[in-house]
Amino acid sequence: MTLPSGKLTQNGKFFQAAEAFKKGGLPELVKVYEKIKDGIWVYNGVFELIDAWVEESTLENRKVFKFKLNVTDKSINQKNKRVEELKDISHNRMIPTSVKLEVWKRDNGKCTQCGSDDNLHFDHILPFSKGGTSLRSDNIRLLCARHNLQKSSHII
Ligand SMILES: [Zn+2]
């Protein structure tokens, strides 16, 4: 929970934020990144931190922090975010890791429009809001942030 200096660790800060929420405060918004493979991290969107507890891990013989997160459409950075974009991000969280890995392999870890490997997002070819599935790789592709934004402006 704390460093030898008495300062809170990152886990300690999360734990306290969850405690504050349980006492009636506003939930802390956290950005979640998922490791889909060694060296490949993808942004999964914003979640609300709603619970925290400590468990004994018999496997590792130490105590581990557990956190409970809630899917939210809220944004940490309120400006420059449009509703459509947030919807996309929230549905991206529903893509199973196995599908993400398949898409990543198929698209060679690059934007399918320009080949950039910077700031990639998993994009629904047929939008989730129009019935597109998250469960099959043929409806998901990799786009860089620039092409992802261009696409959502077309949908609007
Ligand atoms: Zn691109």
Backbone and ligand atoms as CSV (ligand in chain L), in Angstrom:
chain,resi,resn,atom,element,x,y,z
A,1,MET,N,N,0.831,-1.218,0.000
A,1,MET,CA,C,0.000,0.000,0.000
A,1,MET,C,C,0.862,1.265,0.000
A,2,THR,N,N,1.909,1.259,0.813
A,2,THR,CA,C,2.761,2.456,0.897
A,2,THR,C,C,4.231,2.108,0.661
A,3,LEU,N,N,4.959,3.105,0.227
A,3,LEU,CA,C,6.409,2.968,0.085
A,3,LEU,C,C,7.048,3.103,1.472
A,4,PRO,N,N,8.319,2.676,1.605
A,4,PRO,CA,C,8.987,2.851,2.917
A,4,PRO,C,C,8.908,4.304,3.417
A,5,SER,N,N,8.856,5.250,2.506
A,5,SER,CA,C,8.772,6.664,2.892
A,5,SER,C,C,7.393,7.036,3.440
A,6,GLY,N,N,6.415,6.123,3.305
A,6,GLY,CA,C,5.062,6.423,3.772
A,6,GLY,C,C,4.154,6.945,2.676
A,7,LYS,N,N,4.740,7.262,1.534
A,7,LYS,CA,C,3.904,7.725,0.413
A,7,LYS,C,C,3.144,6.552,-0.193
A,8,LEU,N,N,1.958,6.847,-0.728
A,8,LEU,CA,C,1.154,5.789,-1.341
A,8,LEU,C,C,1.799,5.285,-2.620
A,9,THR,N,N,1.749,3.975,-2.823
A,9,THR,CA,C,2.155,3.422,-4.120
A,9,THR,C,C,1.018,3.669,-5.105
A,10,GLN,N,N,1.250,3.327,-6.384
A,10,GLN,CA,C,0.188,3.467,-7.378
A,10,GLN,C,C,-1.011,2.610,-6.975
A,11,ASN,N,N,-0.749,1.380,-6.534
A,11,ASN,CA,C,-1.838,0.517,-6.052
A,11,ASN,C,C,-2.559,1.164,-4.878
A,12,GLY,N,N,-1.793,1.760,-3.978
A,12,GLY,CA,C,-2.377,2.411,-2.812
A,12,GLY,C,C,-3.293,3.562,-3.203
A,13,LYS,N,N,-2.869,4.306,-4.221
A,13,LYS,CA,C,-3.695,5.430,-4.695
A,13,LYS,C,C,-5.010,4.919,-5.288
A,14,PHE,N,N,-4.924,3.852,-6.069
A,14,PHE,CA,C,-6.143,3.265,-6.643
A,14,PHE,C,C,-7.062,2.764,-5.531
A,15,PHE,N,N,-6.436,2.108,-4.530
A,15,PHE,CA,C,-7.208,1.557,-3.426
A,15,PHE,C,C,-7.970,2.666,-2.697
A,16,GLN,N,N,-7.261,3.758,-2.407
A,16,GLN,CA,C,-7.905,4.872,-1.706
A,16,GLN,C,C,-9.023,5.492,-2.537
A,17,ALA,N,N,-8.809,5.584,-3.850
A,17,ALA,CA,C,-9.837,6.170,-4.729
A,17,ALA,C,C,-11.092,5.301,-4.713
A,18,ALA,N,N,-10.897,3.975,-4.689
A,18,ALA,CA,C,-12.047,3.066,-4.652
A,18,ALA,C,C,-12.766,3.191,-3.310
A,19,GLU,N,N,-11.999,3.319,-2.218
A,19,GLU,CA,C,-12.601,3.510,-0.891
A,19,GLU,C,C,-13.438,4.784,-0.865
A,20,ALA,N,N,-12.897,5.853,-1.449
A,20,ALA,CA,C,-13.606,7.137,-1.475
A,20,ALA,C,C,-14.919,7.005,-2.243
A,21,PHE,N,N,-14.879,6.230,-3.330
A,21,PHE,CA,C,-16.101,6.018,-4.113
A,21,PHE,C,C,-17.144,5.268,-3.288
A,22,LYS,N,N,-16.690,4.248,-2.542
A,22,LYS,CA,C,-17.625,3.434,-1.761
A,22,LYS,C,C,-18.246,4.240,-0.623
A,23,LYS,N,N,-17.547,5.307,-0.228
A,23,LYS,CA,C,-18.096,6.172,0.816
A,23,LYS,C,C,-18.980,7.264,0.226
A,24,GLY,N,N,-19.263,7.175,-1.066
A,24,GLY,CA,C,-20.207,8.119,-1.662
A,24,GLY,C,C,-19.587,9.161,-2.572
A,25,GLY,N,N,-18.293,9.045,-2.823
A,25,GLY,CA,C,-17.637,10.009,-3.708
A,25,GLY,C,C,-17.841,9.662,-5.168
A,26,LEU,N,N,-17.288,10.482,-6.043
A,26,LEU,CA,C,-17.354,10.205,-7.472
A,26,LEU,C,C,-16.311,9.146,-7.816
A,27,PRO,N,N,-16.641,8.266,-8.769
A,27,PRO,CA,C,-15.654,7.249,-9.136
A,27,PRO,C,C,-14.456,7.862,-9.864
A,28,GLU,N,N,-13.282,7.313,-9.584
A,28,GLU,CA,C,-12.071,7.718,-10.295
A,28,GLU,C,C,-12.127,7.120,-11.705
A,29,LEU,N,N,-11.817,7.948,-12.716
A,29,LEU,CA,C,-11.776,7.427,-14.081
A,29,LEU,C,C,-10.355,6.986,-14.399
A,30,VAL,N,N,-10.212,5.773,-14.883
A,30,VAL,CA,C,-8.875,5.275,-15.211
A,30,VAL,C,C,-8.808,4.815,-16.663
A,31,LYS,N,N,-7.680,5.093,-17.284
A,31,LYS,CA,C,-7.440,4.598,-18.635
A,31,LYS,C,C,-6.882,3.183,-18.525
A,32,VAL,N,N,-7.429,2.279,-19.309
A,32,VAL,CA,C,-7.002,0.892,-19.225
A,32,VAL,C,C,-6.305,0.478,-20.519
A,33,TYR,N,N,-5.134,-0.105,-20.360
A,33,TYR,CA,C,-4.399,-0.662,-21.493
A,33,TYR,C,C,-4.342,-2.169,-21.327
A,34,GLU,N,N,-4.504,-2.863,-22.423
A,34,GLU,CA,C,-4.492,-4.320,-22.374
A,34,GLU,C,C,-3.277,-4.839,-23.122
A,35,LYS,N,N,-2.576,-5.763,-22.498
A,35,LYS,CA,C,-1.445,-6.394,-23.163
A,35,LYS,C,C,-1.991,-7.566,-23.960
A,36,ILE,N,N,-2.019,-7.454,-25.296
A,36,ILE,CA,C,-2.571,-8.562,-26.074
A,36,ILE,C,C,-1.471,-9.550,-26.441
A,37,LYS,N,N,-0.232,-9.130,-26.309
A,37,LYS,CA,C,0.894,-9.973,-26.676
A,37,LYS,C,C,2.133,-9.299,-26.100
A,38,ASP,N,N,3.248,-10.017,-25.974
A,38,ASP,CA,C,4.474,-9.386,-25.485
A,38,ASP,C,C,4.802,-8.158,-26.316
A,39,GLY,N,N,4.925,-7.018,-25.673
A,39,GLY,CA,C,5.317,-5.799,-26.383
A,39,GLY,C,C,4.184,-5.098,-27.094
A,40,ILE,N,N,2.975,-5.659,-27.073
A,40,ILE,CA,C,1.852,-5.002,-27.747
A,40,ILE,C,C,0.776,-4.633,-26.733
A,41,TRP,N,N,0.633,-3.346,-26.525
A,41,TRP,CA,C,-0.383,-2.849,-25.611
A,41,TRP,C,C,-1.415,-2.072,-26.414
A,42,VAL,N,N,-2.680,-2.318,-26.122
A,42,VAL,CA,C,-3.716,-1.552,-26.805
A,42,VAL,C,C,-4.573,-0.824,-25.779
A,43,TYR,N,N,-5.043,0.337,-26.190
A,43,TYR,CA,C,-5.866,1.177,-25.333
A,43,TYR,C,C,-7.288,0.633,-25.328
A,44,ASN,N,N,-7.804,0.370,-24.147
A,44,ASN,CA,C,-9.138,-0.222,-24.045
A,44,ASN,C,C,-10.209,0.778,-23.647
A,45,GLY,N,N,-9.809,2.017,-23.413
A,45,GLY,CA,C,-10.804,3.026,-23.072
A,45,GLY,C,C,-10.817,3.369,-21.590
A,46,VAL,N,N,-11.837,4.133,-21.216
A,46,VAL,CA,C,-11.934,4.658,-19.852
A,46,VAL,C,C,-12.897,3.804,-19.034
A,47,PHE,N,N,-12.495,3.502,-17.821
A,47,PHE,CA,C,-13.338,2.737,-16.905
A,47,PHE,C,C,-13.454,3.492,-15.582
A,48,GLU,N,N,-14.544,3.215,-14.863
A,48,GLU,CA,C,-14.700,3.751,-13.505
A,48,GLU,C,C,-14.155,2.733,-12.507
A,49,LEU,N,N,-13.361,3.227,-11.584
A,49,LEU,CA,C,-12.821,2.369,-10.526
A,49,LEU,C,C,-13.841,2.321,-9.394
A,50,ILE,N,N,-14.456,1.156,-9.164
A,50,ILE,CA,C,-15.561,1.117,-8.206
A,50,ILE,C,C,-15.312,0.244,-6.981
A,51,ASP,N,N,-14.288,-0.603,-7.014
A,51,ASP,CA,C,-14.024,-1.411,-5.823
A,51,ASP,C,C,-12.565,-1.858,-5.831
A,52,ALA,N,N,-12.053,-2.113,-4.634
A,52,ALA,CA,C,-10.681,-2.602,-4.498
A,52,ALA,C,C,-10.589,-3.446,-3.240
A,53,TRP,N,N,-9.799,-4.496,-3.304
A,53,TRP,CA,C,-9.576,-5.322,-2.127
A,53,TRP,C,C,-8.219,-6.009,-2.266
A,54,VAL,N,N,-7.758,-6.597,-1.166
A,54,VAL,CA,C,-6.460,-7.270,-1.182
A,54,VAL,C,C,-6.693,-8.760,-0.969
A,55,GLU,N,N,-6.063,-9.564,-1.792
A,55,GLU,CA,C,-6.179,-11.021,-1.662
A,55,GLU,C,C,-4.816,-11.642,-1.402
A,56,GLU,N,N,-4.822,-12.749,-0.631
A,56,GLU,CA,C,-3.617,-13.549,-0.482
A,56,GLU,C,C,-3.450,-14.343,-1.771
A,57,SER,N,N,-2.312,-14.246,-2.389
A,57,SER,CA,C,-2.055,-15.108,-3.532
A,57,SER,C,C,-1.216,-16.282,-3.065
A,58,THR,N,N,-1.826,-17.465,-3.027
A,58,THR,CA,C,-1.083,-18.640,-2.543
A,58,THR,C,C,-0.010,-19.037,-3.553
A,59,LEU,N,N,-0.301,-18.753,-4.834
A,59,LEU,CA,C,0.628,-19.094,-5.894
A,59,LEU,C,C,1.932,-18.305,-5.760
A,60,GLU,N,N,1.795,-17.012,-5.530
A,60,GLU,CA,C,2.985,-16.160,-5.473
A,60,GLU,C,C,3.420,-15.893,-4.040
A,61,ASN,N,N,2.616,-16.389,-3.082
A,61,ASN,CA,C,2.916,-16.208,-1.680
A,61,ASN,C,C,3.103,-14.740,-1.291
A,62,ARG,N,N,2.204,-13.920,-1.769
A,62,ARG,CA,C,2.209,-12.510,-1.399
A,62,ARG,C,C,0.802,-11.968,-1.537
A,63,LYS,N,N,0.611,-10.762,-1.056
A,63,LYS,CA,C,-0.703,-10.151,-1.179
A,63,LYS,C,C,-0.799,-9.397,-2.499
A,64,VAL,N,N,-1.948,-9.538,-3.152
A,64,VAL,CA,C,-2.130,-8.819,-4.406
A,64,VAL,C,C,-3.380,-7.943,-4.337
A,65,PHE,N,N,-3.302,-6.819,-5.011
A,65,PHE,CA,C,-4.453,-5.922,-5.097
A,65,PHE,C,C,-5.385,-6.403,-6.209
A,66,LYS,N,N,-6.680,-6.316,-5.942
A,66,LYS,CA,C,-7.688,-6.601,-6.969
A,66,LYS,C,C,-8.535,-5.351,-7.134
A,67,PHE,N,N,-8.839,-5.026,-8.381
A,67,PHE,CA,C,-9.640,-3.833,-8.656
A,67,PHE,C,C,-10.829,-4.199,-9.525
A,68,LYS,N,N,-11.948,-3.574,-9.231
A,68,LYS,CA,C,-13.139,-3.787,-10.042
A,68,LYS,C,C,-13.417,-2.521,-10.832
A,69,LEU,N,N,-13.586,-2.693,-12.147
A,69,LEU,CA,C,-13.793,-1.551,-13.033
A,69,LEU,C,C,-15.136,-1.669,-13.733
A,70,ASN,N,N,-15.724,-0.542,-13.990
A,70,ASN,CA,C,-17.018,-0.472,-14.621
A,70,ASN,C,C,-16.877,0.226,-15.981
A,71,VAL,N,N,-17.448,-0.352,-17.028
A,71,VAL,CA,C,-17.407,0.293,-18.342
A,71,VAL,C,C,-18.157,1.614,-18.287
A,72,THR,N,N,-17.584,2.651,-18.859
A,72,THR,CA,C,-18.264,3.947,-18.868
A,72,THR,C,C,-18.056,4.640,-20.199
A,73,ASP,N,N,-18.982,5.497,-20.565
A,73,ASP,CA,C,-18.803,6.308,-21.765
A,73,ASP,C,C,-18.240,7.670,-21.420
A,74,LYS,N,N,-17.895,7.876,-20.144
A,74,LYS,CA,C,-17.318,9.158,-19.764
A,74,LYS,C,C,-15.919,9.288,-20.350
A,75,SER,N,N,-15.485,10.509,-20.468
A,75,SER,CA,C,-14.165,10.758,-21.030
A,75,SER,C,C,-13.314,11.474,-19.995
A,76,ILE,N,N,-12.034,11.142,-19.933
A,76,ILE,CA,C,-11.141,11.843,-19.017
A,76,ILE,C,C,-10.876,13.247,-19.543
A,77,ASN,N,N,-10.630,13.323,-20.846
A,77,ASN,CA,C,-10.388,14.605,-21.481
A,77,ASN,C,C,-11.675,15.038,-22.168
A,78,GLN,N,N,-12.438,15.900,-21.520
A,78,GLN,CA,C,-13.775,16.216,-22.034
A,78,GLN,C,C,-13.723,16.999,-23.347
A,79,LYS,N,N,-12.698,17.821,-23.525
A,79,LYS,CA,C,-12.665,18.621,-24.753
A,79,LYS,C,C,-12.126,17.780,-25.917
A,80,ASN,N,N,-12.496,18.141,-27.101
A,80,ASN,CA,C,-12.084,17.450,-28.338
A,80,ASN,C,C,-12.670,16.059,-28.476
A,81,LYS,N,N,-13.536,15.672,-27.596
A,81,LYS,CA,C,-14.111,14.330,-27.703
A,81,LYS,C,C,-15.551,14.469,-28.150
A,82,ARG,N,N,-15.880,13.783,-29.207
A,82,ARG,CA,C,-17.265,13.807,-29.641
A,82,ARG,C,C,-17.939,12.521,-29.216
A,83,VAL,N,N,-19.256,12.598,-29.159
A,83,VAL,CA,C,-20.023,11.451,-28.677
A,83,VAL,C,C,-19.739,10.208,-29.507
A,84,GLU,N,N,-19.706,10.389,-30.823
A,84,GLU,CA,C,-19.510,9.249,-31.729
A,84,GLU,C,C,-18.199,8.521,-31.427
A,85,GLU,N,N,-17.166,9.306,-31.204
A,85,GLU,CA,C,-15.864,8.709,-30.955
A,85,GLU,C,C,-15.881,7.897,-29.663
A,86,LEU,N,N,-16.549,8.433,-28.653
A,86,LEU,CA,C,-16.611,7.726,-27.378
A,86,LEU,C,C,-17.380,6.416,-27.523
A,87,LYS,N,N,-18.436,6.451,-28.322
A,87,LYS,CA,C,-19.197,5.225,-28.546
A,87,LYS,C,C,-18.282,4.167,-29.133
A,88,ASP,N,N,-17.511,4.577,-30.137
A,88,ASP,CA,C,-16.585,3.641,-30.760
A,88,ASP,C,C,-15.634,3.039,-29.748
A,89,ILE,N,N,-15.057,3.911,-28.934
A,89,ILE,CA,C,-14.079,3.426,-27.964
A,89,ILE,C,C,-14.732,2.460,-26.986
A,90,SER,N,N,-15.963,2.785,-26.566
A,90,SER,CA,C,-16.579,1.907,-25.576
A,90,SER,C,C,-16.854,0.528,-26.181
A,91,HIS,N,N,-17.188,0.487,-27.471
A,91,HIS,CA,C,-17.431,-0.826,-28.070
A,91,HIS,C,C,-16.137,-1.571,-28.333
A,92,ASN,N,N,-15.059,-0.818,-28.525
A,92,ASN,CA,C,-13.772,-1.480,-28.712
A,92,ASN,C,C,-13.427,-2.360,-27.512
A,93,ARG,N,N,-13.940,-1.966,-26.350
A,93,ARG,CA,C,-13.645,-2.748,-25.150
A,93,ARG,C,C,-14.307,-4.105,-25.183
A,94,MET,N,N,-15.301,-4.266,-26.041
A,94,MET,CA,C,-16.034,-5.530,-26.078
A,94,MET,C,C,-15.403,-6.524,-27.054
A,95,ILE,N,N,-14.368,-6.107,-27.759
A,95,ILE,CA,C,-13.726,-7.035,-28.700
A,95,ILE,C,C,-12.881,-8.027,-27.889
A,96,PRO,N,N,-13.154,-9.317,-28.023
A,96,PRO,CA,C,-12.371,-10.294,-27.258
A,96,PRO,C,C,-10.890,-10.235,-27.636
A,97,THR,N,N,-10.029,-10.516,-26.673
A,97,THR,CA,C,-8.588,-10.455,-26.905
A,97,THR,C,C,-8.173,-11.375,-28.048
A,98,SER,N,N,-8.815,-12.542,-28.172
A,98,SER,CA,C,-8.438,-13.480,-29.235
A,98,SER,C,C,-8.698,-12.856,-30.614
A,99,VAL,N,N,-9.798,-12.102,-30.733
A,99,VAL,CA,C,-10.106,-11.429,-32.001
A,99,VAL,C,C,-9.089,-10.320,-32.258
A,100,LYS,N,N,-8.742,-9.561,-31.205
A,100,LYS,CA,C,-7.742,-8.495,-31.366
A,100,LYS,C,C,-6.423,-9.057,-31.872
A,101,LEU,N,N,-6.020,-10.178,-31.300
A,101,LEU,CA,C,-4.751,-10.793,-31.700
A,101,LEU,C,C,-4.793,-11.230,-33.166
A,102,GLU,N,N,-5.921,-11.816,-33.557
A,102,GLU,CA,C,-6.103,-12.275,-34.936
A,102,GLU,C,C,-5.988,-11.099,-35.905
A,103,VAL,N,N,-6.681,-9.992,-35.556
A,103,VAL,CA,C,-6.675,-8.798,-36.407
A,103,VAL,C,C,-5.264,-8.216,-36.469
A,104,TRP,N,N,-4.601,-8.173,-35.316
A,104,TRP,CA,C,-3.252,-7.610,-35.246
A,104,TRP,C,C,-2.315,-8.367,-36.174
A,105,LYS,N,N,-2.414,-9.696,-36.148
A,105,LYS,CA,C,-1.584,-10.547,-36.993
A,105,LYS,C,C,-1.905,-10.315,-38.466
A,106,ARG,N,N,-3.202,-10.348,-38.790
A,106,ARG,CA,C,-3.648,-10.223,-40.183
A,106,ARG,C,C,-3.202,-8.883,-40.771
A,107,ASP,N,N,-3.338,-7.793,-39.981
A,107,ASP,CA,C,-3.009,-6.452,-40.472
A,107,ASP,C,C,-1.541,-6.089,-40.205
A,108,ASN,N,N,-0.764,-7.032,-39.732
A,108,ASN,CA,C,0.671,-6.839,-39.474
A,108,ASN,C,C,0.981,-5.689,-38.513
A,109,GLY,N,N,0.070,-5.426,-37.577
A,109,GLY,CA,C,0.315,-4.382,-36.579
A,109,GLY,C,C,0.400,-2.998,-37.191
A,110,LYS,N,N,-0.313,-2.780,-38.310
A,110,LYS,CA,C,-0.256,-1.484,-39.008
A,110,LYS,C,C,-1.639,-1.005,-39.403
A,111,CYS,N,N,-1.765,0.326,-39.557
A,111,CYS,CA,C,-3.005,0.915,-40.064
A,111,CYS,C,C,-3.294,0.346,-41.453
A,112,THR,N,N,-4.535,-0.115,-41.661
A,112,THR,CA,C,-4.873,-0.713,-42.954
A,112,THR,C,C,-4.984,0.339,-44.059
A,113,GLN,N,N,-5.004,1.629,-43.701
A,113,GLN,CA,C,-5.119,2.689,-44.702
A,113,GLN,C,C,-3.751,3.240,-45.110
A,114,CYS,N,N,-2.871,3.433,-44.140
A,114,CYS,CA,C,-1.615,4.135,-44.463
A,114,CYS,C,C,-0.363,3.385,-43.990
A,115,GLY,N,N,-0.530,2.281,-43.293
A,115,GLY,CA,C,0.635,1.517,-42.868
A,115,GLY,C,C,1.337,2.052,-41.628
A,116,SER,N,N,0.778,3.102,-41.020
A,116,SER,CA,C,1.387,3.640,-39.807
A,116,SER,C,C,1.232,2.641,-38.659
A,117,ASP,N,N,2.249,2.560,-37.789
A,117,ASP,CA,C,2.085,1.677,-36.633
A,117,ASP,C,C,1.977,2.498,-35.351
A,118,ASP,N,N,1.549,3.737,-35.522
A,118,ASP,CA,C,1.453,4.674,-34.410
A,118,ASP,C,C,0.024,4.778,-33.904
A,119,ASN,N,N,-0.163,4.665,-32.602
A,119,ASN,CA,C,-1.459,4.988,-32.011
A,119,ASN,C,C,-2.620,4.239,-32.680
A,120,LEU,N,N,-2.525,2.938,-32.721
A,120,LEU,CA,C,-3.511,2.136,-33.451
A,120,LEU,C,C,-4.765,1.852,-32.632
A,121,HIS,N,N,-5.877,1.791,-33.324
A,121,HIS,CA,C,-7.158,1.468,-32.702
A,121,HIS,C,C,-7.782,0.300,-33.448
A,122,PHE,N,N,-8.537,-0.488,-32.721
A,122,PHE,CA,C,-9.331,-1.527,-33.380
A,122,PHE,C,C,-10.630,-0.881,-33.823
A,123,ASP,N,N,-10.915,-0.983,-35.104
A,123,ASP,CA,C,-12.058,-0.286,-35.691
A,123,ASP,C,C,-13.081,-1.296,-36.206
A,124,HIS,N,N,-14.355,-1.012,-35.946
A,124,HIS,CA,C,-15.429,-1.835,-36.518
A,124,HIS,C,C,-15.681,-1.373,-37.957
A,125,ILE,N,N,-15.574,-2.254,-38.926
A,125,ILE,CA,C,-15.809,-1.888,-40.322
A,125,ILE,C,C,-17.281,-1.508,-40.484
A,126,LEU,N,N,-18.180,-2.374,-40.080
A,126,LEU,CA,C,-19.590,-1.990,-39.935
A,126,LEU,C,C,-19.772,-1.605,-38.472
A,127,PRO,N,N,-20.144,-0.328,-38.211
A,127,PRO,CA,C,-20.175,0.148,-36.816
A,127,PRO,C,C,-21.065,-0.710,-35.920
A,128,PHE,N,N,-20.641,-0.814,-34.683
A,128,PHE,CA,C,-21.402,-1.548,-33.671
A,128,PHE,C,C,-22.835,-1.037,-33.612
A,129,SER,N,N,-22.999,0.299,-33.711
A,129,SER,CA,C,-24.330,0.909,-33.620
A,129,SER,C,C,-25.223,0.514,-34.790
A,130,LYS,N,N,-24.605,0.012,-35.884
A,130,LYS,CA,C,-25.411,-0.420,-37.039
A,130,LYS,C,C,-25.448,-1.934,-37.138
A,131,GLY,N,N,-25.157,-2.593,-36.055
A,131,GLY,CA,C,-25.281,-4.048,-36.010
A,131,GLY,C,C,-24.002,-4.807,-36.302
A,132,GLY,N,N,-22.889,-4.085,-36.477
A,132,GLY,CA,C,-21.609,-4.754,-36.737
A,132,GLY,C,C,-21.153,-5.538,-35.514
A,133,THR,N,N,-20.548,-6.679,-35.759
A,133,THR,CA,C,-20.151,-7.539,-34.648
A,133,THR,C,C,-18.743,-7.214,-34.151
A,134,SER,N,N,-18.511,-7.493,-32.862
A,134,SER,CA,C,-17.174,-7.381,-32.279
A,134,SER,C,C,-16.519,-8.747,-32.203
A,135,LEU,N,N,-17.259,-9.754,-32.553
A,135,LEU,CA,C,-16.827,-11.118,-32.233
A,135,LEU,C,C,-16.091,-11.805,-33.373
A,136,ARG,N,N,-16.098,-11.178,-34.557
A,136,ARG,CA,C,-15.415,-11.801,-35.695
A,136,ARG,C,C,-14.387,-10.848,-36.269
A,137,SER,N,N,-13.204,-11.390,-36.589
A,137,SER,CA,C,-12.115,-10.532,-37.048
A,137,SER,C,C,-12.429,-9.896,-38.406
A,138,ASP,N,N,-13.341,-10.481,-39.196
A,138,ASP,CA,C,-13.610,-9.880,-40.515
A,138,ASP,C,C,-14.387,-8.565,-40.414
A,139,ASN,N,N,-14.887,-8.225,-39.238
A,139,ASN,CA,C,-15.508,-6.900,-39.080
A,139,ASN,C,C,-14.616,-5.922,-38.327
A,140,ILE,N,N,-13.398,-6.340,-38.008
A,140,ILE,CA,C,-12.492,-5.485,-37.238
A,140,ILE,C,C,-11.220,-5.261,-38.045
A,141,ARG,N,N,-10.718,-4.034,-38.000
A,141,ARG,CA,C,-9.441,-3.758,-38.667
A,141,ARG,C,C,-8.659,-2.758,-37.831
A,142,LEU,N,N,-7.379,-2.664,-38.117
A,142,LEU,CA,C,-6.530,-1.696,-37.426
A,142,LEU,C,C,-6.536,-0.379,-38.192
A,143,LEU,N,N,-6.732,0.708,-37.449
A,143,LEU,CA,C,-6.605,2.051,-38.016
A,143,LEU,C,C,-5.756,2.895,-37.079
A,144,CYS,N,N,-4.974,3.795,-37.653
A,144,CYS,CA,C,-4.251,4.752,-36.829
A,144,CYS,C,C,-5.259,5.788,-36.322
A,145,ALA,N,N,-4.856,6.603,-35.364
A,145,ALA,CA,C,-5.781,7.569,-34.764
A,145,ALA,C,C,-6.347,8.503,-35.830
A,146,ARG,N,N,-5.491,8.909,-36.795
A,146,ARG,CA,C,-5.918,9.855,-37.822
A,146,ARG,C,C,-7.029,9.254,-38.690
A,147,HIS,N,N,-6.835,8.040,-39.157
A,147,HIS,CA,C,-7.849,7.424,-40.010
A,147,HIS,C,C,-9.083,7.019,-39.225
A,148,ASN,N,N,-8.902,6.698,-37.968
A,148,ASN,CA,C,-10.041,6.377,-37.112
A,148,ASN,C,C,-10.940,7.606,-36.966
A,149,LEU,N,N,-10.345,8.766,-36.777
A,149,LEU,CA,C,-11.106,10.009,-36.650
A,149,LEU,C,C,-11.796,10.369,-37.962
A,150,GLN,N,N,-11.058,10.224,-39.070
A,150,GLN,CA,C,-11.642,10.519,-40.386
A,150,GLN,C,C,-12.862,9.677,-40.612
A,151,LYS,N,N,-12.772,8.409,-40.200
A,151,LYS,CA,C,-13.889,7.511,-40.425
A,151,LYS,C,C,-15.111,7.954,-39.618
A,152,SER,N,N,-14.889,8.312,-38.338
A,152,SER,CA,C,-16.072,8.653,-37.551
A,152,SER,C,C,-16.725,9.944,-38.049
A,153,SER,N,N,-15.957,10.834,-38.678
A,153,SER,CA,C,-16.584,12.052,-39.203
A,153,SER,C,C,-17.462,11.718,-40.408
A,154,HIS,N,N,-17.123,10.630,-41.146
A,154,HIS,CA,C,-17.985,10.214,-42.248
A,154,HIS,C,C,-19.306,9.650,-41.737
A,155,ILE,N,N,-19.231,8.936,-40.648
A,155,ILE,CA,C,-20.455,8.314,-40.107
A,155,ILE,C,C,-21.428,9.384,-39.665
A,156,ILE,N,N,-20.914,10.456,-39.045
A,156,ILE,CA,C,-21.788,11.535,-38.617
A,156,ILE,C,C,-22.333,12.231,-39.852
L,1,ZN,ZN,ZN,-3.677,5.515,-41.034
